Amino acid sequence: MRMSDAGDLCPRFHVAVELIGGRWTGAIINRLLAGRARFNELRAAVPEISDRMLSERLRGLEIEGLVTRTVVPETPVRVEYELTSKGRALQDSLDAIGKWASRWISEEDLARATGAVAKVTSAPRDRSRATARAIARTKAPKRR
């Protein structure tokens, strides 16, 4: 399917690109293409992702029917994630994106992208909370 202009953008194409183009989603799917995995194995495969974000992405992929979550009743309980046939069908598409990236994403592009990621992910959340608390203290009426 080729799109000749923005007016021809197929809604299904748009939904698909948004789905697999979400941050970390491609990496998670790529790891699961190798086979089922536990949460910590996925966390290790995508080292920059937080536990919360990984949980959210897995839940979203499960809702979309790309991933199944299996609880193995052992002690301790084991939870495994695996791609459905719908999820495995993305293999050729992700391979094509990988080949395109190898050919067209330069070292400069990569450095620029990872630099932008570092700026976003290294935002001082704790400092902003501390700043908000400090501001709140200065505005709070003094107790006597």
C-alpha positions as CSV (number, residue, x, y, z in Angstrom):
1,M,0.0,0.0,0.0
2,R,1.4,3.4,-1.0
3,M,0.2,6.7,0.2
4,S,0.3,9.4,-2.5
5,D,-0.5,12.3,-0.2
6,A,-1.7,13.0,3.3
7,G,-5.3,12.8,2.2
8,D,-4.8,9.1,1.4
9,L,-3.5,8.2,4.8
10,C,-5.4,5.0,5.7
11,P,-6.7,5.1,9.2
12,R,-5.6,1.5,9.8
13,F,-2.0,2.4,8.7
14,H,-2.0,5.3,11.1
15,V,-3.2,3.2,14.0
16,A,-0.6,0.5,13.2
17,V,2.3,3.0,13.1
18,E,1.1,4.6,16.4
19,L,0.9,1.2,18.0
20,I,4.3,-0.1,17.1
21,G,6.0,3.3,17.0
22,G,5.4,4.0,20.7
23,R,8.5,4.4,22.8
24,W,9.9,1.0,23.8
25,T,7.2,-1.0,22.1
26,G,9.3,-2.1,19.1
27,A,12.1,-3.2,21.5
28,I,9.6,-5.2,23.6
29,I,8.1,-6.9,20.5
30,N,11.6,-7.5,19.1
31,R,12.6,-9.3,22.3
32,L,9.4,-11.3,22.3
33,L,10.0,-12.4,18.7
34,A,12.8,-14.5,20.1
35,G,10.3,-16.4,22.3
36,R,8.3,-16.1,25.6
37,A,9.9,-14.1,28.4
38,R,9.4,-13.1,32.0
39,F,9.1,-9.5,33.1
40,N,12.7,-9.3,34.3
41,E,14.0,-10.8,31.1
42,L,12.2,-8.1,29.2
43,R,13.4,-5.4,31.6
44,A,17.0,-6.6,31.0
45,A,16.5,-6.6,27.2
46,V,15.4,-2.9,27.4
47,P,17.6,-1.6,30.2
48,E,16.5,2.1,30.0
49,I,12.8,1.3,30.5
50,S,11.2,1.7,34.0
51,D,9.2,-1.1,35.6
52,R,6.1,1.0,35.4
53,M,6.6,1.8,31.7
54,L,7.3,-1.8,30.9
55,S,4.1,-2.8,32.7
56,E,2.1,-0.2,30.8
57,R,3.5,-1.2,27.4
58,L,2.8,-4.9,28.1
59,R,-0.7,-4.2,29.2
60,G,-1.3,-2.1,26.1
61,L,0.1,-4.8,23.8
62,E,-2.1,-7.4,25.6
63,I,-5.2,-5.2,25.1
64,E,-4.3,-4.8,21.4
65,G,-4.1,-8.6,21.1
66,L,-0.3,-8.7,20.3
67,V,0.8,-10.3,23.6
68,T,-0.5,-12.9,25.9
69,R,0.2,-13.0,29.6
70,T,0.4,-16.4,31.2
71,V,0.5,-17.0,34.9
72,V,2.2,-20.3,35.8
73,P,0.9,-21.5,39.1
74,E,4.2,-22.3,40.8
75,T,5.8,-21.2,44.0
76,P,6.7,-18.4,43.5
77,V,4.1,-17.6,40.8
78,R,5.7,-17.1,37.4
79,V,4.3,-14.7,34.8
80,E,5.4,-15.1,31.2
81,Y,4.7,-12.9,28.1
82,E,4.5,-14.2,24.6
83,L,3.5,-12.8,21.2
84,T,0.2,-13.9,19.7
85,S,0.1,-14.8,16.0
86,K,-1.0,-11.2,15.5
87,G,2.2,-10.0,17.2
88,R,4.4,-12.5,15.5
89,A,3.0,-11.3,12.1
90,L,5.0,-8.0,12.8
91,Q,8.3,-9.9,12.2
92,D,8.7,-9.0,8.5
93,S,7.7,-5.4,9.1
94,L,10.2,-4.9,12.0
95,D,12.9,-6.7,9.9
96,A,12.2,-4.2,7.1
97,I,12.4,-1.2,9.5
98,G,15.7,-2.6,10.9
99,K,17.2,-2.9,7.4
100,W,16.0,0.6,6.5
101,A,17.5,2.0,9.7
102,S,20.8,0.3,9.0
103,R,21.0,1.9,5.7
104,W,19.6,5.4,6.4
105,I,20.1,6.2,10.0
106,S,23.6,7.7,10.3
107,E,25.8,7.9,13.4
108,E,25.0,11.6,13.5
109,D,21.2,10.8,13.4
110,L,21.7,8.3,16.2
111,A,23.7,10.7,18.4
112,R,21.1,13.4,17.9
113,A,18.3,11.0,18.7
114,T,20.0,9.6,21.8
115,G,21.0,13.0,22.9
116,A,17.4,14.1,22.7
117,V,16.3,11.0,24.6
118,A,18.9,11.7,27.3
119,K,17.5,15.2,27.8
120,V,14.0,14.0,28.2
121,T,14.8,11.0,30.4
122,S,17.2,12.8,32.6
123,A,14.8,15.6,33.5
124,P,15.3,16.1,37.3
125,R,11.9,15.0,38.5
126,D,13.0,14.8,42.1
127,R,14.5,18.3,41.9
128,S,11.2,19.7,40.5
129,R,9.3,18.1,43.3
130,A,11.7,19.5,45.8
131,T,11.3,22.9,44.2
132,A,7.5,22.7,44.4
133,R,7.7,21.8,48.1
134,A,10.1,24.7,48.7
135,I,7.7,27.1,46.9
136,A,4.8,25.7,48.9
137,R,6.7,26.2,52.2
138,T,7.4,29.8,51.3
139,K,3.8,30.5,50.5
140,A,2.4,28.7,53.4
141,P,1.3,30.9,56.4
142,K,3.7,30.7,59.3
143,R,2.5,29.0,62.4
144,R,2.9,30.9,65.7
